[in-house]
Amino acid sequence: MRSVSIFGATGSVGESAFDLLMRAGGADAFRTIALTGGRNALRLAEMARALRAEIAVIADEDRLPDLREALAGTGIEAAAGDAAIDEAAQRPSDWSLSAIVGAAGLMPGLRVAQRGGTLALANKESLVAAGPLLMGEARRSGATILPVDSEHSAIFQCLDCGKLDSVEHVTITASGGAFRDWPLERLPFASVAEASSHPNWDMGQRITIDSASMFNKALEVIETHEFFGLTSDRIRVLVHPESIIHAMVSYSDGATLAHLGPPDMRHAIGHALNWPDRAPLPVAGLDLAAIGQLTFRAPDEGRWPALRLARQVIDQSGAAGAVFNAAKEQALDDFIAGRLRFTDMAGAVEHALDIAAGRPHFGTSPADLDAVLAWDRAARRDAAGWSPAGKD
């Protein structure tokens, strides 16, 4: 029986993975080692009971009594906090999904890569902040890393028909988020509630706001570089409001292969779960006649400066990815808290990158998780200390 673990089970990606496991036979088809969640102890317990997990870990230690009570009499271990997530990630499993959002997902993904097995990677920050470290650990242990972001899964699937050295460039698509058609002069006054509504995808608040600012796509540009080894000039972004084409791979002979599918994360998760085979998934097929047309436009980097910063990060390399990711998370926190305007987030990130570039060893990739987290802490302080008035 195949063993599985899900880190970030109660988030949107984790819920989709749980749905697929249950539809594929649940506890009778999979041996579930570990499930982790953030704060929703009751939902985590419900999942753990359904899959008969060995251990359930809640990140918020204050929720541990609720988790223990909900799991009483089941024989399922209950634990809480970062150390418990670390221990759970070190438990062997054949397939592990890293779906914790943000820098918090770095540690469990790295632990899986170090111990081997298959890491289905939905935590894009792992590659952005620590790409060389993560990929290096996977090579040493023989671990397999499979992309779960819809765009990178799409590239991966299109590459089945060609070699990377014959690829001219890849294109990842972006819906444009909540504000793709807003007048530029209105953007500074966008509210958190307005930024939290996505036109196509059903996602958590933070990633939805990142979609509106295009910081999510900026992370994916860097992730494409780290996963596939492509230089920034071979990675393109195209605004595609229908979210039907997820990525395209263009080859040197003029051919372009596109991956099409509905905006449903269960496809990318299911592909990683069943790889190298394909299996039926509860995902609706496409009716292109009903869709009628697909539209595209070039992204305006004046509207979305995050894309320019992503290419800067790729070109700078070293610790730039760790700084970018941490500063982006801090800027997002400050926007949600009302301390920054929507259009100020890119300024805070650029400020943190400028300061970091003057520090020793900025051009060297962090050698371990402690080094990544040191850059992370410094970048958060720098981003938090920036204000639009202070920039001049």
C-alpha positions as CSV (number, residue, x, y, z in Angstrom):
1,M,0.0,0.0,0.0
2,R,1.4,3.4,-1.0
3,S,2.1,5.8,1.9
4,V,1.3,9.5,1.7
5,S,1.7,12.7,3.8
6,I,0.1,16.1,3.3
7,F,1.7,19.2,4.8
8,G,-0.9,21.9,4.7
9,A,-3.9,19.6,4.6
10,T,-6.5,22.2,5.6
11,G,-5.6,24.8,3.0
12,S,-7.2,24.9,-0.5
13,V,-4.6,22.7,-2.1
14,G,-4.6,20.3,0.8
15,E,-8.4,20.0,0.6
16,S,-8.2,19.2,-3.1
17,A,-5.6,16.5,-2.4
18,F,-7.8,15.1,0.4
19,D,-10.7,14.9,-2.0
20,L,-8.7,13.0,-4.5
21,L,-7.4,10.5,-1.9
22,M,-10.9,9.9,-0.6
23,R,-12.3,9.4,-4.2
24,A,-9.4,6.9,-4.9
25,G,-10.3,4.7,-1.9
26,G,-9.2,6.7,1.1
27,A,-7.7,4.7,4.0
28,D,-8.3,1.4,2.1
29,A,-6.1,2.5,-0.8
30,F,-3.5,4.7,1.0
31,R,-1.5,4.5,4.2
32,T,-1.5,8.0,5.5
33,I,1.5,8.9,7.6
34,A,1.1,12.6,8.5
35,L,-1.4,15.4,8.0
36,T,-0.6,18.9,9.1
37,G,-2.8,22.0,9.4
38,G,-2.5,25.6,10.4
39,R,-5.3,26.5,12.9
40,N,-8.4,24.5,12.0
41,A,-8.0,21.7,14.5
42,L,-11.5,20.2,14.0
43,R,-11.1,19.9,10.2
44,L,-7.7,18.4,10.6
45,A,-9.0,15.8,13.0
46,E,-11.9,15.0,10.6
47,M,-9.4,14.4,7.8
48,A,-7.1,12.4,10.0
49,R,-9.9,10.2,11.1
50,A,-11.1,9.7,7.5
51,L,-7.7,8.7,6.3
52,R,-6.6,6.9,9.5
53,A,-3.4,9.0,9.7
54,E,-0.6,8.0,12.0
55,I,-0.1,11.6,13.2
56,A,-1.9,14.9,12.9
57,V,0.0,18.1,13.6
58,I,-1.5,21.6,14.1
59,A,0.8,24.5,13.6
60,D,-0.9,26.7,16.2
61,E,0.0,25.2,19.6
62,D,-3.0,26.8,21.3
63,R,-5.2,24.5,19.2
64,L,-3.6,21.3,20.4
65,P,-6.2,20.6,23.2
66,D,-8.9,20.8,20.6
67,L,-7.1,18.4,18.3
68,R,-6.4,15.9,21.0
69,E,-10.1,16.0,22.1
70,A,-11.3,15.5,18.5
71,L,-8.9,12.5,18.1
72,A,-9.5,10.9,21.4
73,G,-9.9,7.1,21.2
74,T,-8.7,6.9,17.6
75,G,-5.1,6.0,18.2
76,I,-3.9,8.8,16.0
77,E,-1.1,10.9,17.5
78,A,-1.8,14.6,18.0
79,A,1.0,17.2,18.1
80,A,1.6,20.9,17.5
81,G,4.2,23.4,16.6
82,D,7.1,23.7,14.2
83,A,9.2,20.9,15.9
84,A,6.3,18.5,15.5
85,I,5.9,19.4,11.8
86,D,9.6,18.8,11.4
87,E,9.4,15.4,13.0
88,A,6.4,14.5,10.9
89,A,8.2,15.5,7.7
90,Q,11.1,13.2,8.6
91,R,8.8,10.1,8.8
92,P,9.2,8.1,5.6
93,S,6.4,8.2,3.1
94,D,6.3,7.3,-0.6
95,W,4.6,10.5,-1.7
96,S,4.4,13.8,0.2
97,L,2.5,17.0,-0.7
98,S,4.1,20.3,0.4
99,A,1.1,22.7,0.4
100,I,1.8,25.0,3.3
101,V,1.6,28.6,2.1
102,G,4.6,30.9,2.5
103,A,8.1,30.5,4.1
104,A,6.5,28.1,6.7
105,G,6.5,25.5,4.0
106,L,10.3,25.6,3.5
107,M,11.3,23.2,6.3
108,P,8.9,20.3,5.7
109,G,9.6,20.3,1.9
110,L,13.4,20.3,2.6
111,R,13.0,17.4,5.1
112,V,11.2,15.4,2.5
113,A,13.8,16.1,-0.1
114,Q,16.6,15.1,2.3
115,R,15.0,11.7,3.2
116,G,14.0,10.7,-0.3
117,G,10.7,9.6,-1.8
118,T,8.5,11.8,-4.0
119,L,7.8,15.5,-3.1
120,A,4.8,16.9,-4.8
121,L,5.6,20.6,-4.5
122,A,2.8,23.2,-4.2
123,N,4.8,25.5,-1.9
124,K,6.4,27.8,-4.5
125,E,8.3,29.6,-1.9
126,S,10.6,26.6,-1.4
127,L,12.0,27.0,-4.9
128,V,12.0,30.8,-4.8
129,A,13.8,31.2,-1.4
130,A,15.9,28.0,-1.5
131,G,15.8,26.5,-5.0
132,P,19.5,25.4,-5.2
133,L,19.4,24.0,-1.7
134,L,16.2,22.1,-2.3
135,M,17.2,20.7,-5.7
136,G,20.6,19.8,-4.4
137,E,19.2,17.8,-1.4
138,A,16.9,16.0,-3.8
139,R,19.8,15.0,-6.0
140,R,21.8,13.7,-3.0
141,S,18.9,11.6,-1.6
142,G,17.5,10.5,-5.0
143,A,14.2,12.2,-4.2
144,T,11.8,13.0,-7.0
145,I,10.3,16.5,-7.1
146,L,7.1,17.0,-9.1
147,P,5.5,20.4,-9.6
148,V,2.0,21.0,-8.4
149,D,1.5,24.6,-9.3
150,S,-0.8,24.4,-12.3
151,E,1.7,26.4,-14.6
152,H,4.7,24.2,-13.7
153,S,2.7,21.0,-13.9
154,A,1.6,22.2,-17.4
155,I,5.2,22.8,-18.5
156,F,6.3,19.5,-17.0
157,Q,3.6,17.7,-19.0
158,C,4.4,19.5,-22.2
159,L,8.1,18.6,-21.8
160,D,7.2,14.9,-22.0
161,C,7.3,15.4,-25.7
162,G,10.6,17.2,-26.0
163,K,14.0,17.7,-24.5
164,L,14.8,20.9,-22.5
165,D,17.7,21.8,-24.7
166,S,15.4,22.1,-27.7
167,V,13.1,24.5,-25.9
168,E,13.3,28.1,-27.1
169,H,11.1,29.5,-24.3
170,V,8.2,28.7,-22.1
171,T,5.1,30.9,-21.4
172,I,3.1,30.8,-18.2
173,T,-0.3,32.5,-18.2
174,A,-1.9,34.8,-15.7
175,S,-5.5,35.6,-15.3
176,G,-4.7,39.2,-14.4
177,G,-6.5,38.9,-11.0
178,A,-9.1,41.1,-9.6
179,F,-7.7,44.4,-11.0
180,R,-6.6,43.5,-14.5
181,D,-9.1,46.0,-16.0
182,W,-9.0,48.7,-13.4
183,P,-7.8,52.1,-14.3
184,L,-4.2,52.6,-13.0
185,E,-5.2,55.7,-11.0
186,R,-7.7,53.6,-9.0
187,L,-5.2,50.9,-7.9
188,P,-3.7,52.8,-5.0
189,F,-7.1,52.9,-3.4
190,A,-7.9,49.1,-3.8
191,S,-9.2,47.6,-0.6
192,V,-8.2,44.2,0.9
193,A,-11.7,42.9,0.3
194,E,-11.5,43.9,-3.4
195,A,-8.1,42.3,-3.8
196,S,-9.4,39.1,-2.1
197,S,-11.8,38.2,-4.9
198,H,-10.4,36.2,-7.8
199,P,-12.3,36.0,-11.1
200,N,-11.5,32.3,-11.9
201,W,-9.8,30.4,-9.1
202,D,-11.0,29.5,-5.6
203,M,-8.0,30.1,-3.4
204,G,-7.0,31.4,0.0
205,Q,-6.9,35.2,0.7
206,R,-3.1,35.6,0.5
207,I,-2.6,33.9,-2.8
208,T,-5.6,35.7,-4.2
209,I,-4.2,39.1,-3.3
210,D,-0.8,38.0,-4.7
211,S,-2.7,37.2,-7.9
212,A,-4.1,40.7,-8.1
213,S,-0.7,42.3,-7.6
214,M,0.9,39.7,-9.9
215,F,3.4,38.8,-7.1
216,N,2.1,35.2,-7.4
217,K,3.1,35.1,-11.0
218,A,6.4,36.7,-10.2
219,L,7.1,33.9,-7.7
220,E,6.2,31.4,-10.5
221,V,8.6,33.1,-12.9
222,I,11.4,32.5,-10.4
223,E,10.1,29.0,-9.7
224,T,10.2,28.2,-13.4
225,H,13.9,29.3,-13.5
226,E,14.8,27.2,-10.5
227,F,12.9,24.0,-11.5
228,F,13.7,23.9,-15.2
229,G,17.0,25.9,-15.2
230,L,15.8,28.4,-17.8
231,T,17.2,31.9,-17.9
232,S,14.9,34.9,-17.4
233,D,14.8,35.7,-21.1
234,R,13.4,32.2,-21.9
235,I,10.5,32.7,-19.5
236,R,7.5,34.7,-20.7
237,V,4.2,35.7,-19.1
238,L,1.0,36.2,-20.9
239,V,-2.3,37.6,-19.5
240,H,-5.0,35.1,-20.3
241,P,-8.3,36.0,-18.6
242,E,-10.1,32.7,-19.2
243,S,-7.4,30.6,-17.3
244,I,-7.8,27.7,-19.7
245,I,-4.2,27.5,-21.1
246,H,-1.9,27.1,-18.1
247,A,1.4,27.1,-19.9
248,M,3.0,26.7,-23.3
249,V,6.4,25.3,-24.3
250,S,7.8,26.7,-27.6
251,Y,10.5,24.6,-29.3
252,S,13.3,25.6,-31.6
253,D,11.6,24.1,-34.7
254,G,8.7,26.6,-34.3
255,A,6.2,24.3,-32.6
256,T,4.4,25.3,-29.4
257,L,2.7,22.8,-27.1
258,A,0.0,24.2,-24.9
259,H,-1.5,22.6,-21.8
260,L,-5.3,23.3,-21.5
261,G,-7.6,22.5,-18.7
262,P,-10.3,24.0,-16.4
263,P,-9.1,26.1,-13.4
264,D,-9.2,23.1,-11.0
265,M,-6.1,22.3,-8.9
266,R,-7.1,18.7,-8.7
267,H,-5.7,18.1,-12.2
268,A,-2.1,19.2,-11.2
269,I,-2.3,17.4,-7.8
270,G,-3.8,14.2,-9.5
271,H,-1.0,14.3,-12.1
272,A,1.6,14.3,-9.4
273,L,-0.2,11.7,-7.4
274,N,-0.5,9.2,-10.3
275,W,2.8,10.1,-12.2
276,P,4.3,8.6,-14.3
277,D,0.9,7.1,-15.1
278,R,-2.4,9.0,-15.7
279,A,-5.6,8.1,-14.0
280,P,-9.2,9.3,-14.3
281,L,-9.8,12.5,-12.2
282,P,-13.0,14.2,-11.1
283,V,-12.2,17.2,-13.3
284,A,-14.5,18.5,-15.9
285,G,-13.4,18.2,-19.5
286,L,-13.2,21.2,-21.8
287,D,-15.9,22.2,-24.1
288,L,-14.1,24.7,-26.3
289,A,-17.2,25.4,-28.4
290,A,-19.0,26.5,-25.3
291,I,-16.0,28.6,-24.2
292,G,-16.1,30.2,-27.6
293,Q,-12.8,32.1,-27.5
294,L,-9.5,32.4,-25.7
295,T,-7.9,35.9,-25.3
296,F,-4.4,37.1,-24.5
297,R,-2.5,40.2,-23.9
298,A,1.0,41.2,-22.9
299,P,1.4,42.1,-19.2
300,D,1.9,45.8,-18.4
301,E,4.8,46.0,-16.0
302,G,3.7,49.5,-15.0
303,R,0.6,47.9,-13.6
304,W,2.4,44.8,-12.3
305,P,6.0,45.8,-11.3
306,A,6.4,42.5,-9.5
307,L,7.3,40.9,-12.8
308,R,10.2,43.2,-13.4
309,L,11.4,42.4,-9.9
310,A,11.2,38.7,-10.5
311,R,13.6,39.0,-13.5
312,Q,15.9,41.1,-11.4
313,V,15.9,38.3,-8.8
314,I,16.8,35.6,-11.3
315,D,19.6,37.7,-12.7
316,Q,21.0,38.6,-9.3
317,S,20.7,34.9,-8.0
318,G,22.4,34.2,-4.7
319,A,20.2,35.2,-1.8
320,A,17.9,37.4,-3.9
321,G,15.1,34.8,-4.0
322,A,15.0,34.4,-0.2
323,V,14.9,38.2,0.2
324,F,12.2,38.7,-2.5
325,N,10.0,36.1,-0.9
326,A,10.3,37.3,2.6
327,A,9.9,41.0,1.7
328,K,6.8,40.1,-0.4
329,E,5.2,38.3,2.6
330,Q,5.9,41.2,4.9
331,A,4.5,43.7,2.3
332,L,1.4,41.5,2.0
333,D,1.0,41.4,5.8
334,D,1.3,45.2,5.9
335,F,-1.3,45.7,3.1
336,I,-3.8,43.4,4.9
337,A,-3.2,45.3,8.1
338,G,-3.8,48.6,6.4
339,R,-0.2,49.8,6.8
340,L,0.5,49.9,3.0
341,R,-1.6,50.7,0.0
342,F,-2.0,48.1,-2.7
343,T,0.5,49.8,-5.0
344,D,3.1,50.2,-2.2
345,M,3.9,46.5,-1.9
346,A,6.3,46.5,-4.8
347,G,8.2,49.5,-3.4
348,A,8.7,47.7,-0.1
349,V,10.0,44.6,-1.9
350,E,12.4,46.6,-4.1
351,H,13.6,48.5,-1.0
352,A,14.5,45.2,0.7
353,L,16.3,43.9,-2.4
354,D,18.3,47.1,-2.7
355,I,19.5,46.9,1.0
356,A,20.3,43.2,0.8
357,A,22.4,43.7,-2.3
358,G,24.9,45.7,-0.2
359,R,25.3,43.0,2.4
360,P,28.1,40.4,2.4
361,H,27.5,37.1,0.6
362,F,24.3,38.4,-1.1
363,G,25.6,36.8,-4.3
364,T,26.0,33.4,-2.8
365,S,23.2,30.9,-2.5
366,P,22.3,30.1,1.1
367,A,24.0,26.8,2.1
368,D,21.4,25.6,4.5
369,L,17.9,26.4,6.0
370,D,19.4,28.5,8.8
371,A,21.1,30.8,6.2
372,V,17.8,31.0,4.2
373,L,15.9,32.0,7.4
374,A,18.6,34.6,8.3
375,W,18.1,36.4,5.0
376,D,14.3,36.0,5.5
377,R,14.3,37.7,8.9
378,A,16.5,40.6,7.6
379,A,14.3,41.1,4.5
380,R,11.2,41.3,6.6
381,R,12.7,44.0,8.8
382,D,13.8,46.0,5.8
383,A,10.4,45.7,4.1
384,A,8.6,46.6,7.2
385,G,10.8,49.7,7.7
386,W,9.9,51.2,4.2
387,S,7.3,53.8,3.6
388,P,6.4,55.6,0.3
389,A,7.4,59.0,1.9
390,G,10.7,57.5,3.1
391,K,11.7,56.3,-0.3
392,D,12.4,59.8,-1.6
